[in-house]
Amino acid sequence: MRELYQTHSIDAPNVLDDELDNAIKWQIKDLLDHGVDEVLVSHYRPSHPDNRAKQVTAVVVEKQLVESLINITRESGLLMESIEIEELSIGNALIKHLSEDKIIGFVGEDDKGLVFNFYNGGELCFSRHKKGRFMPKAGEGEFVLDTDQEAQEESFLLETQRTLDYVISQIFRRPLDAILLQQESEKSEALAETIKQLTETDVILISPKVETKQENSQAPNLAEVGLALGMEA
């Protein structure tokens, strides 16, 4: 789903709130893949610890895509209430692990690559997505050479350490209270222990359980789980 929209961190234009999205569109026009008349722009305010209220994250999506989704929804007899992005919907699936007085990191992987989300006071502060394959999946060990798995895990730890170093030194300026690691395979426990030793931070394995009555159906990813939970709230 990430390939369907763009995000850009910018300083918010000095305009009224009801004019903000349109002003953002023109501010980032040179960064767009389409013309300004062909896109829709929204935004959210990251929960920065130093209350950098001027910074926003712009979300850009092609107008034609949204119109198509609305038409499909209407033809199905449904009502579309909102469109969510993955960065925000993941937080709905993690809500019981987040706290108003804690800084929490999340490390996981979707079908495109690594996902790093960091929460301040229960709200999203910073998100990073690194394309590629990094985390070993359940049941794939017999098909992957040990050397390939070792290289994969080394790349995962390198990207994780690099991201943690950045958010701790440049954003929070203090250690995280905990790290949530998405459980992908039997190797996840070993990865969690390694991260704990490297960062001296508690690492909690999470694996949202989803029941389905459909045989051979693919389990939803964490963002999809969060989207469903957000609709129930």
C-alpha positions as CSV (number, residue, x, y, z in Angstrom):
1,M,0.0,0.0,0.0
2,R,2.9,2.4,0.6
3,E,3.6,2.6,-3.1
4,L,0.2,4.3,-3.6
5,Y,1.1,7.4,-1.7
6,Q,4.0,9.7,-0.8
7,T,4.9,11.3,2.5
8,H,7.1,14.4,3.0
9,S,8.3,15.9,6.3
10,I,8.2,19.7,6.0
11,D,7.8,22.9,8.0
12,A,4.1,23.9,7.9
13,P,3.1,27.0,5.9
14,N,2.0,29.9,8.0
15,V,-1.7,29.8,7.0
16,L,-5.0,29.1,8.7
17,D,-5.7,25.4,9.5
18,D,-8.5,25.1,6.9
19,E,-6.0,26.4,4.2
20,L,-3.1,24.2,5.3
21,D,-3.5,21.2,2.9
22,N,-3.8,23.4,-0.1
23,A,-0.8,25.5,0.9
24,I,1.2,22.3,1.6
25,K,0.4,21.1,-1.9
26,W,2.0,24.1,-3.5
27,Q,4.9,24.1,-1.1
28,I,5.9,20.6,-2.2
29,K,4.9,20.8,-5.9
30,D,8.4,20.2,-7.1
31,L,8.5,16.9,-5.1
32,L,5.3,15.5,-6.6
33,D,5.2,12.6,-9.2
34,H,2.1,14.2,-10.7
35,G,0.8,17.7,-11.4
36,V,-0.7,19.6,-8.5
37,D,-4.2,19.3,-10.0
38,E,-3.9,15.5,-10.2
39,V,-3.2,14.9,-6.5
40,L,-4.9,15.2,-3.1
41,V,-2.9,16.3,-0.1
42,S,-3.5,15.8,3.6
43,H,-1.2,15.9,6.6
44,Y,-0.6,14.8,10.2
45,R,1.5,16.4,12.9
46,P,4.2,14.1,14.4
47,S,4.3,14.0,18.2
48,H,7.8,15.5,18.7
49,P,9.1,15.5,22.2
50,D,10.2,19.2,21.9
51,N,6.9,20.3,20.6
52,R,8.1,21.3,17.1
53,A,4.6,22.4,16.2
54,K,5.6,23.8,12.8
55,Q,6.6,20.4,11.4
56,V,4.1,18.3,9.6
57,T,4.1,15.2,7.5
58,A,2.4,15.8,4.1
59,V,0.6,12.8,2.6
60,V,0.1,12.8,-1.2
61,V,-2.1,10.5,-3.2
62,E,-3.3,10.5,-6.8
63,K,-6.8,12.0,-7.1
64,Q,-7.8,9.4,-9.7
65,L,-7.0,6.6,-7.3
66,V,-9.2,8.1,-4.5
67,E,-12.1,8.7,-6.9
68,S,-11.8,5.0,-8.1
69,L,-11.9,3.8,-4.5
70,I,-15.0,5.9,-3.7
71,N,-16.8,4.6,-6.8
72,I,-16.0,1.0,-6.0
73,T,-17.2,1.5,-2.4
74,R,-20.5,3.1,-3.6
75,E,-21.1,0.3,-6.1
76,S,-20.6,-2.2,-3.3
77,G,-23.3,-0.5,-1.2
78,L,-20.7,0.6,1.4
79,L,-19.8,4.0,2.8
80,M,-16.2,5.1,2.9
81,E,-15.5,7.0,6.1
82,S,-11.8,7.6,5.7
83,I,-8.6,6.5,4.1
84,E,-5.7,5.6,6.4
85,I,-2.0,5.3,5.7
86,E,0.2,2.4,7.0
87,E,2.4,4.6,9.2
88,L,-0.7,5.6,11.3
89,S,-2.7,2.4,11.1
90,I,0.1,0.3,12.6
91,G,-0.3,2.3,15.8
92,N,-3.8,1.0,16.2
93,A,-2.5,-2.5,16.4
94,L,0.2,-1.5,19.0
95,I,-2.1,0.6,21.2
96,K,-1.9,-1.7,24.2
97,H,1.9,-1.4,24.2
98,L,2.0,2.4,23.9
99,S,1.9,4.8,26.8
100,E,1.4,8.5,27.3
101,D,4.7,8.8,29.3
102,K,6.9,6.4,27.3
103,I,8.9,6.6,24.1
104,I,8.4,3.3,22.3
105,G,10.0,2.0,19.1
106,F,8.5,-0.5,16.7
107,V,10.6,-2.7,14.3
108,G,8.8,-4.9,11.7
109,E,8.6,-5.8,8.1
110,D,6.0,-5.6,5.4
111,D,6.0,-7.0,1.9
112,K,8.3,-4.1,0.7
113,G,10.9,-3.9,3.5
114,L,11.7,-2.9,7.0
115,V,9.3,-0.7,9.0
116,F,10.5,1.6,11.9
117,N,7.9,3.5,13.8
118,F,8.6,5.6,17.0
119,Y,5.9,6.8,19.3
120,N,6.1,9.6,21.8
121,G,3.2,9.8,24.4
122,G,1.3,7.1,22.4
123,E,1.4,9.1,19.2
124,L,3.6,8.6,16.1
125,C,6.7,10.8,16.1
126,F,8.9,9.4,13.4
127,S,8.6,6.7,10.7
128,R,11.2,5.1,8.4
129,H,10.8,2.5,5.7
130,K,13.8,0.6,4.2
131,K,13.1,-1.3,1.0
132,G,14.4,-4.9,0.8
133,R,14.2,-8.3,2.6
134,F,15.8,-8.4,6.0
135,M,13.9,-10.5,8.6
136,P,13.8,-14.3,8.3
137,K,10.3,-15.6,7.8
138,A,8.7,-18.7,9.4
139,G,9.3,-21.9,7.5
140,E,11.8,-20.6,5.0
141,G,14.9,-21.9,6.7
142,E,15.1,-25.1,4.7
143,F,15.1,-23.1,1.4
144,V,17.7,-20.5,2.4
145,L,21.4,-21.1,2.7
146,D,22.9,-20.4,6.2
147,T,25.2,-17.8,4.7
148,D,22.3,-16.0,3.1
149,Q,20.4,-16.0,6.4
150,E,23.5,-14.6,8.2
151,A,23.8,-11.8,5.7
152,Q,20.1,-11.1,6.0
153,E,20.3,-10.8,9.8
154,E,23.4,-8.7,9.7
155,S,21.7,-6.3,7.3
156,F,18.7,-6.2,9.6
157,L,20.8,-5.4,12.7
158,L,22.8,-2.8,10.8
159,E,19.7,-0.9,9.6
160,T,18.1,-1.3,13.1
161,Q,21.1,0.1,14.9
162,R,21.5,2.9,12.4
163,T,17.9,4.0,12.8
164,L,17.9,3.7,16.6
165,D,21.1,5.8,16.7
166,Y,19.5,8.5,14.7
167,V,16.2,8.8,16.6
168,I,17.9,8.7,20.0
169,S,20.6,11.3,19.1
170,Q,18.7,13.6,16.8
171,I,15.0,13.3,17.9
172,F,14.5,12.1,21.4
173,R,17.9,12.8,22.9
174,R,17.4,10.0,25.4
175,P,17.1,6.2,25.3
176,L,13.9,4.5,24.3
177,D,11.8,3.0,27.0
178,A,11.1,-0.2,25.0
179,I,11.3,-1.7,21.5
180,L,8.5,-3.7,20.0
181,L,9.8,-6.3,17.6
182,Q,7.4,-8.0,15.2
183,Q,7.7,-11.8,15.5
184,E,8.3,-13.3,12.1
185,S,9.9,-16.7,12.8
186,E,11.6,-18.9,15.4
187,K,14.7,-16.7,14.9
188,S,12.9,-13.6,16.2
189,E,13.7,-14.4,19.9
190,A,17.4,-14.5,19.1
191,L,17.1,-11.2,17.2
192,A,15.3,-9.7,20.1
193,E,18.0,-10.7,22.5
194,T,20.7,-9.3,20.2
195,I,18.9,-6.0,19.9
196,K,18.5,-5.9,23.7
197,Q,22.2,-6.4,24.2
198,L,23.2,-3.8,21.6
199,T,20.8,-1.1,22.9
200,E,20.4,-2.0,26.6
201,T,16.7,-1.6,26.0
202,D,13.8,-4.0,26.8
203,V,12.7,-5.7,23.6
204,I,9.1,-7.1,23.4
205,L,8.1,-9.6,20.8
206,I,4.6,-8.9,19.4
207,S,2.5,-11.1,17.1
208,P,-1.1,-10.0,16.7
209,K,-3.3,-13.1,16.5
210,V,-5.8,-13.0,13.7
211,E,-8.4,-15.7,13.2
212,T,-9.7,-16.4,9.7
213,K,-12.3,-18.9,8.5
214,Q,-11.0,-19.0,5.0
215,E,-8.6,-21.8,4.1
216,N,-5.2,-21.0,2.6
217,S,-5.9,-17.3,3.1
218,Q,-2.9,-15.0,3.6
219,A,-2.7,-13.5,7.1
220,P,-3.2,-9.7,7.2
221,N,-0.1,-7.6,7.9
222,L,0.1,-5.4,11.0
223,A,-1.1,-2.3,9.1
224,E,-4.2,-4.1,7.9
225,V,-4.9,-5.3,11.5
226,G,-4.5,-1.7,12.7
227,L,-6.8,-0.4,10.1
228,A,-9.5,-2.9,11.1
229,L,-9.1,-2.0,14.8
230,G,-9.2,1.7,14.0
231,M,-12.6,1.2,12.3
232,E,-13.9,-0.5,15.4
233,A,-12.8,2.3,17.7
